[in-house]
Amino acid sequence: MSRIYSRIIATGSYLPPRRVTNTELAEQLALEGIETSDEWIRTRSGIEARHYADPEVTSSDLAVAASIQALEAARLQPEQLDLIIVATSTPDMVFPSTACLVQRKLGVQNGCAAFDVQAVCSGFVYALAVADNAIRAGQAKRALVIGSEVFSRILDFKDRTTCVLFGDGAGAVILEASRETGLLSTVLHADGRYAEILCVPGNVHGGAIAGSAFLHMDGQAVFKLAVNVLEKVAQEALLQAGLSADKLDWLIPHQANIRIMNSTCKKLGLAPEHMIVTVDQHGNTSAASIPMALDLGVRDGRIRAGQNVLMEGVGGGFTWGAALARM
């Protein structure tokens, strides 16, 4: 009996219309007495602009827009899905899951499983691994995997070290059971000892937020850990798949900081033109960054059938992971 694999058969993405440049953001912060500039932001992160969702727009709204693109690309109807996973750190509400809300908004009434995965910026890789395992185990045939975030809601616009880095958006892929290899390997890790270096420490208590509901980050600690683990997890994924780095066609790292991304690319021996970069125009969109970059590469023709694509991310937790796919 031949083995079952999962293949990425379609991608989609969505950016909210409101684009905010560094200059615009610097002017907004100046009203709060916070000094920053386009040059300060670009030289430290590589970011030139990001998108913010309007106040009434939720993570599930962005997720649905990206999902519709993916469904149209796959020429599928929502009812043909039998698994929906949303990776998000900014859900619509405490519960139910954002995935259940996406299921309702897409009009899926077949009773398929729907749930969220919370691994912050590693969330999409985590969700992809879960969906891949479900398909390999025969528990699903078609899975919709989404990364969707409205990080603008949890930013402290009096902290220029964090508020300039993040943006909103959503990306989606559809995985389908196949006799041909698709996802070649997935590797997941976490180390809770570093929980405090990137977190939103507040919680709901007595009908109010107890503690801070803003994102807190120790930028130097995150940078140091990210540079260290990203190369290692990439090599793990390659080893698991029996491939060497020179067999990679594309690297899609989590779009957090261009310096971290370039460091990983260099350590893998890849030319910069083999890395998909969106951080300059999207900022850090957390769990949405990898699927959004993947969709861009697919739609502009850079990523083609048969190519090997390595996706990897790091996030609060501290979490990190990689997924190697043959398109």
For each residue, the residues with C-beta under 8 A, 3 or more apart:
1:
2: 179
3: 136 179
4: 135 136 138 177 178 179
5: 135 136 177 178 179 180 181 182 183
6: 131 132 135 136 143 175 176 177 178 182 183
7: 175 176 178 180 181 182 183 326
8: 11 173 174 175 182 183 294 325 327
9: 74 174 175 176
10: 70 71 73 74 76 173 174
11: 8 69 70 73 171 172 173 174 291 294 295 298 299
12: 66 67 68 69 70 71 72 73 171 172 173 295
13: 66 69 169 170 171 172 288 291 292 295 296
14: 62 65 66 69 169 170 171
15: 19 51 168 169 282 292
16: 51 52 53 54 57 62 168 169
17: 51
18: 51 52 53 54
19: 15 49 50 51
20: 24 25 49 50 51 52 167
21: 24 25 38 48 49
22: 25 26 37 38 41 42 47 48 49 164
23: 26 27 38
24: 20 21 27 28
25: 20 21 22 28 29 36 41 163 164
26: 22 23 29 30 36 37 38 41
27: 23 24 30 31
28: 24 25 31 32 157
29: 25 26 32 34 35 36 157 160 163
30: 26 27 33 34 35
31: 27 28
32: 28 29 157 158
33: 30
34: 29 30 157 158 160
35: 29 30 160
36: 25 26 29 40 41 160 164
37: 22 26 40 41
38: 21 22 23 26 41 42 48
39: 42 43
40: 36 37 43 44
41: 22 25 26 36 37 38 44 45 47 48 164
42: 22 38 39 45 46 47 48
43: 39 40
44: 40 41 257
45: 41 42 164 165 257 258 259 279
46: 42 257 258 259 261 277 279 280
47: 22 41 42 50 164 165 258 279 280 283 284
48: 21 22 38 41 42 280 281
49: 19 20 21 22 280 281 282 283
50: 19 20 47 166 167 168 281 282 283 285
51: 15 16 17 18 19 20 167 168 169 282 283
52: 16 18 20 152 167 168
53: 16 18 57 58 61 62 150 152 168
54: 16 18 57
55:
56:
57: 16 53 54 61 62 150
58: 53 61 62 92 98 101 150
59: 62 63 86 88 90 91 92 98 148 149 150 170
60: 63 64 86 92 98 101 102 105 148
61: 53 57 58 64 65 105
62: 14 16 53 57 58 59 65 66 148 149 150 168 169 170 288
63: 59 60 66 67 86 88 98 102 146 148 170 172
64: 60 61 67 68 102 105 106
65: 14 61 62 68 69 170
66: 12 13 14 62 63 69 70 146 148 170 171 172 291 292 295
67: 12 63 64 70 71 78 102 106 144 146 172
68: 12 64 65 71 72 106
69: 11 12 13 14 65 66 72 73 172 295
70: 10 11 12 66 67 73 74 144 172 173 174 295
71: 10 12 67 68 74 76 77 78 106 144 174
72: 12 68 69 75
73: 10 11 12 69 70 174
74: 9 10 70 71 174 176
75: 72
76: 10 71 80 81 142 174
77: 71 80
78: 67 71 81 106 107 108
79: 107 108 109 110
80: 76 77 142
81: 76 78 84 106 108 110 112 142 143 144 174
82: 110 112 113 140 141 142 143
83: 112 113 114 131 134 139 140 142 143 144
84: 81 99 102 103 108 112 113 114 115 143 144 146
85: 99 114 115 116 117 127 130 131 143 144 145 146
86: 59 60 63 97 98 99 102 114 115 116 117 127 146 147 148
87: 116 117 118 119 123 124 126 127 145 146 147 148 287
88: 59 63 91 98 116 118 123 147 148 149 287
89: 118 120 123 149 151 200 286 287 316
90: 59 148 149 150 151 153 154 286
91: 59 88 94 97 98 116
92: 58 59 60 98 101
93: 96
94: 91 204
95:
96: 93 100 101
97: 86 91 100 101 114 115 116
98: 58 59 60 63 86 88 91 92 101 102 116 148
99: 84 85 86 102 103 114 115 116 146
100: 96 97 103 104 114 115
101: 58 60 92 96 97 98 104 105
102: 60 63 64 67 84 86 98 99 105 106 114 144 146
103: 84 99 100 106 108 112 114
104: 100 101 107 108
105: 60 61 64 101 102
106: 64 67 68 71 78 81 102 103
107: 78 79 104
108: 78 79 81 84 103 104 112 114
109: 79
110: 79 81 82
111:
112: 81 82 83 84 103 108 140
113: 82 83 84 140
114: 83 84 85 86 97 99 100 102 103 108
115: 84 85 86 97 99 100
116: 85 86 87 88 91 97 98 99
117: 85 86 87 123 126 127 130
118: 87 88 89 123
119: 87 122 123 125 126 190 287 315 317 319 321
120: 89 123 198 286 287 315 316 317 319
121: 254 256 284 286 287 289 313 314 315 316 319
122: 119 125 126 188 254 287 313 314 315 317 319 320 321
123: 87 88 89 117 118 119 120 126 127 147 286 287 313 315
124: 87 127 128 145 147 171 287 288 289 290 291 311 313
125: 119 122 128 129 186 188 290 311 312 313 321 322 323
126: 87 117 119 122 123 129 130 188 319 321
127: 85 86 87 117 123 124 130 131 145 146 147 287
128: 124 125 131 132 145 173 175 183 186 311 323
129: 125 126 132 133 186 188 321 323
130: 85 117 126 127 133 134
131: 6 83 85 127 128 134 135 140 143 145 175
132: 6 128 129 135 136 175 183 186 323
133: 129 130 136 137 186
134: 83 130 131 137 139 140 143
135: 4 5 6 131 132 138 139 140 141 143 175 176 177
136: 3 4 5 6 132 133
137: 133 134
138: 4 135
139: 83 134 135
140: 82 83 112 113 131 134 135 143 177
141: 82 135 176 177
142: 76 80 81 82 83 174 175 176 177
143: 6 81 82 83 84 85 131 134 135 140 174 175 176
144: 67 70 71 81 83 84 85 102 172 173 174
145: 85 87 124 127 128 131 172 173 174 175 291
146: 63 66 67 84 85 86 87 99 102 127 170 171 172 291
147: 86 87 88 123 124 127 170 171 172 285 286 287 288 289 290 291 292
148: 59 60 62 63 66 86 87 88 90 98 169 170 171 287 288
149: 59 62 88 89 90 168 169 170 285 286 287 288
150: 53 57 58 59 62 90 153 168
151: 89 90 154 155 166 167 168 215 284 285 286
152: 52 53 155 166 167 168
153: 90 150
154: 90 151 200 213 214 215
155: 151 152 159 162 163 166 214 215
156: 159 162 163 214 215
157: 28 29 32 34 163
158: 32 34 163
159: 155 156 162 163 214
160: 29 34 35 36 163 164
161: 164 217 219
162: 155 156 159 165 166 215 216 217 219
163: 25 29 155 156 157 158 159 160 166
164: 22 25 36 41 45 47 160 161
165: 45 47 162 256 257 283 284
166: 50 151 152 155 162 163 215 283 284 285 286
167: 20 50 51 52 151 152 282 283 284 285
168: 15 16 50 51 52 53 62 149 150 151 152 285 288
169: 13 14 15 16 51 62 148 149 282 285 288 289 292
170: 13 14 59 62 63 65 66 146 147 148 149 288 291 292
171: 11 12 13 14 66 124 146 147 148 288 289 290 291 292 293 294 295
172: 11 12 13 63 66 67 69 70 144 145 146 147 291 295
173: 8 10 11 12 70 128 144 145 291 294 295
174: 8 9 10 11 70 71 73 74 76 81 142 143 144 145
175: 6 7 8 9 128 131 132 135 142 143 145 182 183
176: 6 7 9 74 135 141 142 143
177: 4 5 6 135 140 141 142
178: 4 5 6 7 181 182
179: 2 3 4 5
180: 5 7
181: 5 7 178 184 326
182: 5 6 7 8 175 178 325 326
183: 5 6 7 8 128 132 175 186 323 324 325 326
184: 181 237 240 241 243 308 324 325 326
185: 237 238 240 241 322 323 324
186: 125 128 129 132 133 183 237 321 322 323 324
187: 233 236 237 240 321 322 323
188: 122 125 126 129 319 320 321
189: 229 233 319 320 321
190: 119 317 318 319 320
191: 194 317 318
192: 195 317 318
193: 318
194: 191 197 198 221 225 317 318
195: 192 199 316 317 318
196: 199 201 216 218
197: 194 217 218 221 222 225 316 318
198: 120 194 215 216 217 218 222 315 316 317 318
199: 195 196 215 216 316
200: 89 154 212 213 214 215 216
201: 196 211 212 216
202: 209 210 211 212 213 214
203: 209 210 211
204: 94 207 208 209 210
205: 208 209 210
206: 210
207: 204
208: 204 205
209: 202 203 204 205 212 213
210: 202 203 204 205 206
211: 201 202 203
212: 200 201 202 209 216
213: 154 200 202 209
214: 154 155 156 159 200 202
215: 151 154 155 156 162 166 198 199 200
216: 162 196 198 199 200 201 212
217: 161 162 197 198 222
218: 196 197 198 221 222
219: 161 162 222 223
220: 223 224
221: 194 197 218 224 225
222: 197 198 217 218 219 225 226 314
223: 219 220 226 227 257 259 260
224: 220 221 227 228
225: 194 197 221 222 228 229 314 318
226: 222 223 229 230 256 257 260 314 320
227: 223 224 230 231 260 263 264
228: 224 225 231 232
229: 189 225 226 232 233 314 320
230: 226 227 233 234 253 260 263 264 312 314 320
231: 227 228 234 235 264 267 268
232: 228 229 235 236
233: 187 189 229 230 236 237 312 320 321 322
234: 230 231 237 238 245 251 264 268 310 312 322
235: 231 232 238 239 245
236: 187 232 233 239 240 322
237: 184 185 186 187 233 234 240 241 310 312 322 323 324
238: 185 234 235 241 243 244 245 247 248 310 324
239: 235 236 242
240: 184 185 187 236 237 324
241: 184 185 237 238 324
242: 239
243: 184 238 247 248 308 324
244: 238 247
245: 234 235 238 248 268 269 270
246: 269
247: 238 243 244 308
248: 238 243 245 251 268 270 274 308 309 310
249: 274 303 307 308 309
250: 274 275 276 297 302 303 307 308 309 310
251: 234 248 264 265 268 270 274 275 276 309 310 312
252: 275 276 290 293 294 297 309 310 311 312
253: 230 260 261 264 265 275 290 311 312 313
254: 121 122 284 289 290 312 313 314 315
255: 261 277 278 279 282 283 284 285 289 290 292 293
256: 121 165 226 260 261 279 284 289 314
257: 44 45 46 165 223 226 260 261 279 284
258: 45 46 47 261 262 277 279 280
259: 45 46 223 262 263
260: 223 226 227 230 253 256 257 263 264
261: 46 253 255 256 257 258 264 265 275 277 279
262: 258 259 265 266 272 275
263: 227 230 259 260 266 267
264: 227 230 231 234 251 253 260 261 267 268 312
265: 251 253 261 262 268 270 271 272 274 275
266: 262 263 269 270
267: 231 263 264
268: 231 234 245 248 251 264 265
269: 245 246 266
270: 245 248 251 265 266 274 275
271: 265 274
272: 262 265 275
273:
274: 248 249 250 251 265 270 271
275: 250 251 252 253 261 262 265 270 272
276: 250 251 252 293 294 296 297 302 303
277: 46 255 258 261 280 293
278: 255 281 282 289 292 293 296
279: 45 46 47 255 256 257 258 261 282 283 284 289
280: 46 47 48 49 258 277
281: 48 49 50 278
282: 15 49 50 51 167 169 255 278 279 285 289 292
283: 47 49 50 51 165 166 167 255 279
284: 47 121 151 165 166 167 254 255 256 257 279 289
285: 50 147 149 151 166 167 168 169 255 282 288 289 292
286: 89 90 120 121 123 147 149 151 166 289 315
287: 87 88 89 119 120 121 122 123 124 127 147 148 149 290 315
288: 13 62 124 147 148 149 168 169 170 171 285 291 292
289: 121 124 147 169 171 254 255 256 278 279 282 284 285 286 292 293 313
290: 124 125 147 171 252 253 254 255 287 293 294 311 312 313
291: 11 13 66 124 145 146 147 170 171 172 173 288 294 295
292: 13 15 66 147 169 170 171 255 278 282 285 288 289 295 296
293: 171 252 255 276 277 278 289 290 296 297
294: 8 11 171 173 252 276 290 291 297 298 303 309 311
295: 11 12 13 66 69 70 171 172 173 291 292 298 299
296: 13 276 278 292 293 299 300
297: 250 252 276 293 294 300 302 303 309
298: 11 294 295 302 303 327
299: 11 295 296
300: 296 297
301: 304
302: 250 276 297 298
303: 249 250 276 294 297 298 307 309 327
304: 301 307 327
305: 327
306: 326 327
307: 249 250 303 304 326 327
308: 184 243 247 248 249 250 324 325 326 327
309: 248 249 250 251 252 294 297 303 324 325 326 327
310: 234 237 238 248 250 251 252 322 323 324
311: 124 125 128 252 253 290 294 322 323 324 325
312: 125 230 233 234 237 251 252 253 254 264 290 320 321 322 323
313: 121 122 123 124 125 253 254 289 290 320 321 322
314: 121 122 222 225 226 229 230 254 256 318 319 320
315: 119 120 121 122 123 198 254 286 287 318 319 320
316: 89 120 121 195 197 198 199 319
317: 119 120 122 190 191 192 194 195 198
318: 190 191 192 193 194 195 197 198 225 314 315
319: 119 120 121 122 126 188 189 190 314 315 316
320: 122 188 189 190 226 229 230 233 312 313 314 315
321: 119 122 125 126 129 186 187 188 189 233 312 313
322: 125 185 186 187 233 234 236 237 310 311 312 313
323: 125 128 129 132 183 185 186 187 237 310 311 312
324: 183 184 185 186 237 238 240 241 243 308 309 310 311
325: 8 182 183 184 308 309 311
326: 7 181 182 183 184 306 307 308 309
327: 8 298 303 304 305 306 307 308 309
